[in-house]
Amino acid sequence: MIVSNIEALDELKIDITIEDYIIKACSIVSEMEKINDKEVNVIFVDNPFISNLNDKFRGKKTPTDVLSFPFDTGLEDEFLGEIYISIDKAKTQADEFGHSLNREIIFLVVHGLLHLIGYEHGEQANPMMREKEEKVLKELRLYRG
């Protein structure tokens, strides 16, 4: 099972129910990918914070919705890495797509988690990643609209 630690910048208000969804989503991904005894940090930040990370690590001076940073020591380690999610971007995208903030956040958590375990994509979405993301959202009954 993948265990998640959830953090947020002090000034950000995070709905407590999202923690349950995050734990369940990590459990579903863990089962799908047959991953045991791993840990991930999910960190909620604002647009300025994620813009700085995006600039520093990707050379892009704009906010993004999610960034994943794998923790790879080359050893069998229980820590997969960190997922940073911009609450500002998540709220905007939830409004744009016409679904709940919880759905958007869980989509971003799963997307980030899939990157941590090795899935990649270019400018276009990876169909395999998208299928797995949608499967988790469906299992959690987090639908569009």
Contacts in CASP RR format, 6 or more apart in sequence:
PFRMAT RR
TARGET T0000
AUTHOR 0000-0000-0000
METHOD contacts of the structure
MODEL  1
MIVSNIEALDELKIDITIEDYIIKACSIVSEMEKINDKEVNVIFVDNPFI
SNLNDKFRGKKTPTDVLSFPFDTGLEDEFLGEIYISIDKAKTQADEFGHS
LNREIIFLVVHGLLHLIGYEHGEQANPMMREKEEKVLKELRLYRG
1 26 0 8 1.000
1 27 0 8 1.000
1 30 0 8 1.000
1 35 0 8 1.000
1 36 0 8 1.000
1 37 0 8 1.000
1 38 0 8 1.000
2 26 0 8 1.000
2 27 0 8 1.000
2 29 0 8 1.000
2 30 0 8 1.000
2 35 0 8 1.000
2 38 0 8 1.000
2 39 0 8 1.000
2 40 0 8 1.000
2 80 0 8 1.000
2 113 0 8 1.000
3 26 0 8 1.000
3 38 0 8 1.000
3 39 0 8 1.000
3 40 0 8 1.000
4 22 0 8 1.000
4 23 0 8 1.000
4 26 0 8 1.000
4 39 0 8 1.000
4 40 0 8 1.000
4 41 0 8 1.000
4 42 0 8 1.000
4 109 0 8 1.000
5 39 0 8 1.000
5 40 0 8 1.000
5 41 0 8 1.000
5 42 0 8 1.000
6 14 0 8 1.000
6 19 0 8 1.000
6 22 0 8 1.000
6 41 0 8 1.000
6 42 0 8 1.000
6 43 0 8 1.000
6 44 0 8 1.000
7 41 0 8 1.000
7 42 0 8 1.000
7 43 0 8 1.000
7 44 0 8 1.000
8 14 0 8 1.000
8 43 0 8 1.000
8 44 0 8 1.000
8 45 0 8 1.000
8 87 0 8 1.000
9 44 0 8 1.000
9 45 0 8 1.000
9 46 0 8 1.000
9 49 0 8 1.000
11 46 0 8 1.000
12 44 0 8 1.000
12 45 0 8 1.000
12 46 0 8 1.000
12 87 0 8 1.000
14 44 0 8 1.000
14 87 0 8 1.000
15 101 0 8 1.000
15 102 0 8 1.000
17 102 0 8 1.000
18 102 0 8 1.000
18 105 0 8 1.000
18 106 0 8 1.000
21 102 0 8 1.000
21 105 0 8 1.000
21 106 0 8 1.000
21 140 0 8 1.000
21 142 0 8 1.000
22 42 0 8 1.000
22 105 0 8 1.000
22 106 0 8 1.000
22 109 0 8 1.000
24 140 0 8 1.000
25 106 0 8 1.000
25 109 0 8 1.000
25 110 0 8 1.000
25 113 0 8 1.000
25 136 0 8 1.000
25 140 0 8 1.000
26 40 0 8 1.000
26 109 0 8 1.000
26 113 0 8 1.000
28 135 0 8 1.000
28 136 0 8 1.000
28 139 0 8 1.000
28 140 0 8 1.000
29 35 0 8 1.000
29 110 0 8 1.000
29 113 0 8 1.000
29 114 0 8 1.000
29 117 0 8 1.000
29 132 0 8 1.000
29 136 0 8 1.000
30 36 0 8 1.000
30 38 0 8 1.000
32 132 0 8 1.000
32 135 0 8 1.000
32 136 0 8 1.000
33 117 0 8 1.000
35 117 0 8 1.000
37 78 0 8 1.000
38 78 0 8 1.000
38 79 0 8 1.000
38 80 0 8 1.000
39 78 0 8 1.000
39 79 0 8 1.000
39 80 0 8 1.000
39 81 0 8 1.000
40 79 0 8 1.000
40 80 0 8 1.000
40 81 0 8 1.000
40 82 0 8 1.000
40 83 0 8 1.000
40 113 0 8 1.000
40 116 0 8 1.000
41 81 0 8 1.000
41 82 0 8 1.000
41 83 0 8 1.000
42 82 0 8 1.000
42 83 0 8 1.000
42 85 0 8 1.000
42 109 0 8 1.000
43 82 0 8 1.000
43 83 0 8 1.000
43 84 0 8 1.000
43 85 0 8 1.000
44 85 0 8 1.000
44 87 0 8 1.000
45 53 0 8 1.000
45 84 0 8 1.000
45 85 0 8 1.000
45 86 0 8 1.000
45 87 0 8 1.000
46 86 0 8 1.000
46 87 0 8 1.000
46 88 0 8 1.000
47 63 0 8 1.000
47 86 0 8 1.000
47 88 0 8 1.000
47 89 0 8 1.000
48 63 0 8 1.000
49 84 0 8 1.000
49 86 0 8 1.000
50 63 0 8 1.000
50 64 0 8 1.000
50 67 0 8 1.000
50 84 0 8 1.000
50 85 0 8 1.000
50 86 0 8 1.000
50 89 0 8 1.000
51 61 0 8 1.000
51 62 0 8 1.000
51 63 0 8 1.000
53 67 0 8 1.000
53 84 0 8 1.000
54 60 0 8 1.000
54 61 0 8 1.000
54 62 0 8 1.000
54 63 0 8 1.000
54 64 0 8 1.000
54 67 0 8 1.000
55 61 0 8 1.000
57 67 0 8 1.000
57 69 0 8 1.000
58 64 0 8 1.000
58 67 0 8 1.000
63 86 0 8 1.000
63 88 0 8 1.000
63 89 0 8 1.000
64 86 0 8 1.000
64 89 0 8 1.000
65 85 0 8 1.000
65 86 0 8 1.000
65 89 0 8 1.000
65 90 0 8 1.000
65 93 0 8 1.000
65 108 0 8 1.000
66 83 0 8 1.000
66 84 0 8 1.000
66 85 0 8 1.000
66 86 0 8 1.000
66 108 0 8 1.000
66 109 0 8 1.000
66 111 0 8 1.000
66 112 0 8 1.000
67 83 0 8 1.000
67 84 0 8 1.000
68 81 0 8 1.000
68 82 0 8 1.000
68 83 0 8 1.000
68 84 0 8 1.000
68 112 0 8 1.000
68 113 0 8 1.000
68 115 0 8 1.000
68 116 0 8 1.000
69 81 0 8 1.000
69 82 0 8 1.000
69 83 0 8 1.000
69 84 0 8 1.000
70 80 0 8 1.000
70 81 0 8 1.000
70 115 0 8 1.000
70 116 0 8 1.000
70 118 0 8 1.000
71 77 0 8 1.000
71 79 0 8 1.000
71 80 0 8 1.000
71 81 0 8 1.000
71 82 0 8 1.000
80 113 0 8 1.000
80 116 0 8 1.000
80 117 0 8 1.000
81 116 0 8 1.000
83 108 0 8 1.000
83 109 0 8 1.000
83 112 0 8 1.000
83 113 0 8 1.000
83 116 0 8 1.000
85 105 0 8 1.000
85 108 0 8 1.000
85 109 0 8 1.000
90 101 0 8 1.000
90 104 0 8 1.000
90 105 0 8 1.000
90 108 0 8 1.000
91 101 0 8 1.000
91 104 0 8 1.000
93 104 0 8 1.000
94 100 0 8 1.000
94 101 0 8 1.000
94 103 0 8 1.000
94 104 0 8 1.000
97 104 0 8 1.000
97 144 0 8 1.000
97 145 0 8 1.000
98 144 0 8 1.000
98 145 0 8 1.000
99 142 0 8 1.000
99 143 0 8 1.000
99 144 0 8 1.000
99 145 0 8 1.000
100 142 0 8 1.000
100 145 0 8 1.000
102 142 0 8 1.000
103 137 0 8 1.000
103 142 0 8 1.000
103 143 0 8 1.000
103 144 0 8 1.000
106 136 0 8 1.000
106 137 0 8 1.000
106 140 0 8 1.000
106 142 0 8 1.000
107 133 0 8 1.000
107 137 0 8 1.000
110 132 0 8 1.000
110 133 0 8 1.000
110 136 0 8 1.000
110 137 0 8 1.000
111 129 0 8 1.000
111 133 0 8 1.000
114 129 0 8 1.000
114 132 0 8 1.000
114 133 0 8 1.000
119 126 0 8 1.000
119 128 0 8 1.000
119 129 0 8 1.000
119 132 0 8 1.000
120 126 0 8 1.000
121 129 0 8 1.000
137 143 0 8 1.000
END
